[in-house]
């Protein structure tokens, strides 16, 4: 990727994070396929950087569950199963419920706390962009806004450990989901029945992806953790049903 490692002022830790982010995006975009193997040397040559920050970035991504270390051969993109996805959804639900309870607790006033209302408005804007991308079936745009939406939403609770854990789970669930969704999005790769109402040239994912981000923000603005839980439960059920359907048709 142009620019990475090209500035002497960039610290190694920054370069390590840049490389990890770039490779994570490659996985989410489907350009690094499940099971695909590569070495530190290959990645270093691809990005034009030294081996040390590459190795550190790959170790970080392995710790995040996106890569597997392959003894004496390098690394491979992790291939997830539907059982993995179900487990991720269960873990994610526990974390989000905790965040919702904290955001709507009596002692936390989103209106009164300095900057909280503006922060929630920013989360809503991100949710609106995610909703539009989902409705259009634009998977790349949706993933970017969705990950940012949940990171900023988690940040409102003021607990960075919860925020980071939720972010990791969000990235893992997307890495699992795209292994199936990219088969629809790829030219000639559709596994869903054609929709006669879909305009010519529209994404085959149009209308299939969850788009309830703003409904969730509305529930939290009402201080309604049960409503927020219901929105996320419907989201998880929708996502799991879609992936199970795609897995069944191969």
N, C-alpha and C positions, 0 to 999 in steps of 0.2 A: 504494500500500500504506500503510495507516494507520501513522503513527509515523515513517516515513522523512522526515527533514528537519524534523520537528516540534520537535526539541530543540536549542536554541541551543548546547548544550555539545557536540553532535556535530561532529567535525571534518570538513572537506571530504574528506579521504582516507578516513575511516570511511564517510561517506555514499557516496562513490564505490564502495567495496567492497560496501556494502549493496545499492546499485542493481545492481551487476554480479551479485551472488548472486541477487537477486530475478529479474532477467531471465534468468539461466541456468536458474533453476527453472521459469520460464515456458516456456522451450524444452524442457526435459526433461519437463514435464507435457503438452506438446503444445498448449498454449494459444497459443504463437507457432509458426505452421506454417512448414515449409520454403518458402522463396521469399517469405514475407510481408515487406513493406516497411513502414518507419516512419521518422519523422524524430526528431531530437533534441527538437524542440518538442512533438511528440505525447507522447513519453515523459515529458518534464518536466511537462506538464500532467496526465498520468495519475497521476504520483506526487506532484504538488504541490511540486516542488523547482525550483531554478534550472537553467539549461541547462548550466552548466559541469561539475558532477559527472556529469550524464547523458552528456555528450559523452565525458568521460574513461572512464566505465564502458563505453560502447559501443566505444570504441577498445580497451579491455582485452579485451572479448569477441571483437573482431575478431582481435586478436593471438592469442587462444586457439583460433581457428578455428571459433567458433560463429556468427559473423556475417560478412557481406561488406559492405564499403563500396560504396555505389552512387553514382557520380559525380553531383553536383548533385541527388540525391534522398534521401540519407540512408543507411539501412542495411537489410539484408535477412537473414533467417535462412538460414544456409547449407543447401543441399540436398546431402546426401551420396549417393554411389553405393556399390554393393557393392564396387567396386574400392577405394574409400576405406576401407571397413570392413576389407577384407583387409589393406591396408597398415597400418592402425592395430593390428590384431591382431599383425602381425609385429613392429612397433615395441614394442608392449606386452610381447610375449614376451621380447624382448631385455632390457628393463628389469627385468622380474620375475625372470628367471633371475639377473641380476646381484645383485638384492636377496636372493634365496634363497641364493646362494653366500655372500654376506656374512653373512647371519644364521646360517648353519650352519658357518662357518669355525671352525677350531680355536681361534683367538684370541678368538672372541666366544661367551661362555657365557651363554645366556639365563637360566639358573638362578642363576648367580653374580652377575651384574651387578645393582647396586641398582635395584630397581623394575622390572626387565625381566620377571620372572615375572608381576607384577601387570599390566604393560602387555599381555603376551601373553594373559592371562586376559580383559582388556578387549576385545581383538581377537576372542577366541572368542565373547564375549557378543554382540558386533556381528554376528559370523558366524551365530550361532544365530538372531538376529532376521531376518537376511537370508534364511536357509534357510527359516524359517517363512513369510515373505512370498512367497518364490519358489514354495513348495509350494502356497500359497493362490492364486497368480496375482495378488497385489496389487502391481502394477507401481510405483505411487507410493511405497509403503513400501519395496519392494525397492531402488529406486534410491537412496533416502536412506541406508539402512543399508549398501548395497554400496559406495557412494562413501566413506562414513565408514570402513568396514571396511578398504578398500585404503589409505586415507590413513594410518590408524593402523598398519597392517601395514608399510607403507613406512617410516613413522617409526621403527620399531624398528631399522632399519639404521644410523641415526645420520647419514645423508647427506641434508640438506634439498633438495639439487638433484635427487637421484634421486626423493625423495618428491614434490616439486612436479611433476616431469616425468611421473611415473606418474599423479598426480592429474589432470593435464591430459589425458592419454591416456584415462583412465577416463571423464571427462566427455565427451570427443569421441566415444568409442565408444557411450556411452549416447545421446548426441544423434543419432547415426546410427541406432542400433537402434530408438529409439522411433518414428522415422518409419514403421517397418513394424509394430511391436508395437501401437501405438495403434489401428491399423486393426482389430485383433482385439478390443482392450479396449473400443472405442467401441460403444455400443448399436447393433445392426443392422449393425455393421461387420466381423463375423467373416469371416475368409477361410480358417480351418482347418475341416476336417470336424467336425461335432458329435460330442462324446464321449458315448455312451450311459450311461457310468458317472459322469458329472459330475452332482453334486446340483443340483437346481433352484435357480436364483439364484446359483450359484457363478460365479466369474470364468471367462470363456472362455480365459484364460491359465493356468488351473490345470493343473499338471502339465507345462507346456511350457517352463518357465524353469529354468535351471541352479541347483542348490541345494547345491553341494559346498563351501561356505565352511569348514565345520568340518573337512572332510577335509583341506583345505589347511593349516589350523592344526595338525592332528594330525601331518602330515608334517613341518612345521617344528619342532614340539616334539620329534620324534624325530631332528632334525638330518639330515633326509633330503632333500637338494635334488633328487635324481632323482625321488623320490616327489612332491615339490611340483611339479616340472616336468610330471610325468605328469598330475596333477590339473588344472593350468592348460591343458595341451594338450587334454585332453578337454573342458574348458570352452569353449575357443576353437572346437574342432570342432563342438560342440553348437550354439553361438551362430551360427556361420557357416551351418551347415546349415539352421537354423530361418529365418534371414533370407533365404537363397537360396530356400527353399521359399515363403516369403511373397511375395517379389519375383516369383516365377514365376507365382503365381496372381493377381498384380496387386492 
